[in-house]
Amino acid sequence: MKVVIVGATGAIGSAVVNELRSRHDVIPVGKSRGDFQVDITQPASISGLFAKIGKFDALVSTVGHVHFAPLAEMTPSLFAVGINDKLMGQVNLTQLSTEYLNPGGSVTLTSGILSREPIRAGSSASMVNGALEAFTLAAAIELPRGIRINCVSPTVLTESMESFCPYFRGFEPAPAARVALAYSKSVEGHHTGQIYRVG
Ligand SMILES: NC(=O)c1ccc[n+]([C@@H]2O[C@H](COP(=O)([O-])OP(=O)(O)OC[C@H]3O[C@@H](n4cnc5c(N)ncnc54)[C@H](OP(=O)(O)O)[C@@H]3O)[C@@H](O)[C@H]2O)c1
């Protein structure tokens, strides 16, 4: 399969590349690195990316930025960061990929554990992750030509604990290689409308 991975140069994305590249034609996409570049906050940039790549069988998205701050300090513009980047970036990737996905292809998005286990300063992340999971359920019943969609909702990565540790006390981290298996299940399996909770 031809698999486009947006966020391929990141902590999760690079593990997904490692998991899939021996079996598939993997196309790594980053913001500044990778074989192709895209800015997911700009729909025109996403359209340009897909036009360059052409038809493919699977889109994997391991991207998304949200602002972390105590709820009392959050403002509409700080909430807009996560809405425009992690949420609408992945919604727009989904929408704009459908004309390039081959019949029976798949979309795999990334949310995160904060949709179900909140932490302090994580209100935007929890909100955006919950919205992505709800979008996945809804899109699954409407995508055309047998195109599937799932969402991976990982716990904090072992590899990211050094920087995130103070925020995730008591959380059991998961190695990126184990998280990557959920993406393999989505791309190489037959499920749709699933939220794969890892950790
Ligand atoms: N790390 C964790 O513990 C963890 C746990 C649960 C959920 N998540 C979620 O998983 C996703 C990825 O996290 P990560 O830790 O793997 O991130 P990361 O290591 O910071 O990597 C981010 C990736 O996204 C790309 N990117 C950044 N901004 C972009 C933009 N505007 N348009 C297109 N690509 C962009 C980067 O490309 P360049 O390298 O070219 O800049 C890189 O490939 C995020 O949504 C995060 O919330 C992460």
Ligand as a Chemical Component Dictionary entry (heavy atoms), coordinates in Angstrom:
data_LIG
# 
_chem_comp.id                   LIG 
_chem_comp.type                 NON-POLYMER 
_chem_comp.pdbx_formal_charge   0 
_chem_comp.three_letter_code    LIG 
# 
loop_
_chem_comp_atom.comp_id 
_chem_comp_atom.atom_id 
_chem_comp_atom.alt_atom_id 
_chem_comp_atom.type_symbol 
_chem_comp_atom.charge 
_chem_comp_atom.model_Cartn_x 
_chem_comp_atom.model_Cartn_y 
_chem_comp_atom.model_Cartn_z 
_chem_comp_atom.pdbx_ordinal 
LIG N1  N1  N 0  4.294  12.354 22.504 1  
LIG C1  C1  C 0  3.340  11.890 23.308 2  
LIG O1  O1  O 0  3.609  11.406 24.443 3  
LIG C2  C2  C 0  1.910  11.893 22.859 4  
LIG C3  C3  C 0  0.963  11.149 23.586 5  
LIG C4  C4  C 0  -0.366 11.155 23.162 6  
LIG C5  C5  C 0  -0.746 11.892 22.045 7  
LIG N2  N2  N 1  0.207  12.606 21.368 8  
LIG C6  C6  C 0  -0.248 13.376 20.198 9  
LIG O2  O2  O 0  0.394  12.830 19.058 10 
LIG C7  C7  C 0  0.637  13.857 18.102 11 
LIG C8  C8  C 0  2.107  13.832 17.720 12 
LIG O3  O3  O 0  2.871  14.000 18.899 13 
LIG P1  P1  P 0  4.469  13.812 18.876 14 
LIG O4  O4  O 0  4.928  13.885 20.300 15 
LIG O5  O5  O -1 4.823  12.655 18.025 16 
LIG O6  O6  O 0  4.885  15.178 18.140 17 
LIG P2  P2  P 0  6.337  15.684 17.722 18 
LIG O7  O7  O 0  7.400  14.710 18.122 19 
LIG O8  O8  O 0  6.442  17.105 18.190 20 
LIG O9  O9  O 0  6.252  15.673 16.106 21 
LIG C9  C9  C 0  5.393  16.530 15.448 22 
LIG C10 C10 C 0  5.327  16.130 13.981 23 
LIG O10 O10 O 0  4.353  16.953 13.331 24 
LIG C11 C11 C 0  4.970  17.759 12.333 25 
LIG N3  N3  N 0  4.323  19.073 12.394 26 
LIG C12 C12 C 0  4.366  19.991 13.371 27 
LIG N4  N4  N 0  3.568  21.042 13.074 28 
LIG C13 C13 C 0  3.033  20.773 11.858 29 
LIG C14 C14 C 0  2.139  21.463 10.993 30 
LIG N5  N5  N 0  1.627  22.677 11.303 31 
LIG N6  N6  N 0  1.803  20.896 9.816  32 
LIG C15 C15 C 0  2.296  19.665 9.470  33 
LIG N7  N7  N 0  3.122  18.963 10.244 34 
LIG C16 C16 C 0  3.483  19.516 11.433 35 
LIG C17 C17 C 0  6.460  17.778 12.653 36 
LIG O11 O11 O 0  7.206  17.998 11.450 37 
LIG P3  P3  P 0  8.743  18.590 11.479 38 
LIG O12 O12 O 0  9.583  17.555 12.187 39 
LIG O13 O13 O 0  9.096  18.734 10.036 40 
LIG O14 O14 O 0  8.654  19.904 12.234 41 
LIG C18 C18 C 0  6.628  16.356 13.213 42 
LIG O15 O15 O 0  6.690  15.426 12.153 43 
LIG C19 C19 C 0  0.149  15.170 18.757 44 
LIG O16 O16 O 0  -1.161 15.413 18.350 45 
LIG C20 C20 C 0  0.171  14.828 20.236 46 
LIG O17 O17 O 0  -0.757 15.587 20.977 47 
LIG C21 C21 C 0  1.511  12.618 21.725 48 
# 
loop_
_chem_comp_bond.comp_id 
_chem_comp_bond.atom_id_1 
_chem_comp_bond.atom_id_2 
_chem_comp_bond.value_order 
_chem_comp_bond.pdbx_ordinal 
LIG N1  C1  SING 1  
LIG C1  O1  DOUB 2  
LIG C1  C2  SING 3  
LIG C2  C3  SING 4  
LIG C2  C21 DOUB 5  
LIG C3  C4  DOUB 6  
LIG C4  C5  SING 7  
LIG C5  N2  DOUB 8  
LIG N2  C6  SING 9  
LIG N2  C21 SING 10 
LIG C6  O2  SING 11 
LIG C6  C20 SING 12 
LIG O2  C7  SING 13 
LIG C7  C8  SING 14 
LIG C7  C19 SING 15 
LIG C8  O3  SING 16 
LIG O3  P1  SING 17 
LIG P1  O4  DOUB 18 
LIG P1  O5  SING 19 
LIG P1  O6  SING 20 
LIG O6  P2  SING 21 
LIG P2  O7  DOUB 22 
LIG P2  O8  SING 23 
LIG P2  O9  SING 24 
LIG O9  C9  SING 25 
LIG C9  C10 SING 26 
LIG C10 O10 SING 27 
LIG C10 C18 SING 28 
LIG O10 C11 SING 29 
LIG C11 N3  SING 30 
LIG C11 C17 SING 31 
LIG N3  C12 SING 32 
LIG N3  C16 SING 33 
LIG C12 N4  DOUB 34 
LIG N4  C13 SING 35 
LIG C13 C14 SING 36 
LIG C13 C16 DOUB 37 
LIG C14 N5  SING 38 
LIG C14 N6  DOUB 39 
LIG N6  C15 SING 40 
LIG C15 N7  DOUB 41 
LIG N7  C16 SING 42 
LIG C17 O11 SING 43 
LIG C17 C18 SING 44 
LIG O11 P3  SING 45 
LIG P3  O12 DOUB 46 
LIG P3  O13 SING 47 
LIG P3  O14 SING 48 
LIG C18 O15 SING 49 
LIG C19 O16 SING 50 
LIG C19 C20 SING 51 
LIG C20 O17 SING 52 
# 
